[in-house]
Amino acid sequence: MKNINYMAVGAWALLALMVLFVALSYGSKQYKKGYSKGAEEVRRQYQAALNKQQEAANKASQEYEKQKAKSEIKQDERQAQVTKIVKVPVYTNVCLDASGVRIINEAISSR
């Protein structure tokens, strides 16, 4: 039988374990580096999409405010017209003769 040099076998086993440890450590660092890079890319894409969506919301809000302002102007004009029309007296349930109608028309025109 051959003599086995246990010291040499142990040294080679230790060397193999050290190489394996170094390789795994390097691989772990590379994995973390790639993971961080990928996570940063996802964050950047998310932020870009969020900014784009915010711009669209701001644009829609501006359009709404413009439409609201136009609507308010039209409402103010309608209100003024209604007030103007209501100030003019209309007598539909009073029966007047021609002289009564003339007096009322003179009163209206003198305003």
Buried (B, 14 or more C-beta within 10 A) or exposed (E): EEEEEEEEEEEEEEEEEEEEEEEEEEEEEEEEEEEEEEEEEEEEEEEEEEEEEEEEEEEEEEEEEEEEEEEEEEEEEEEEEEEEEEEEEEEEEEEEEEEEEEEBEEEEEEE
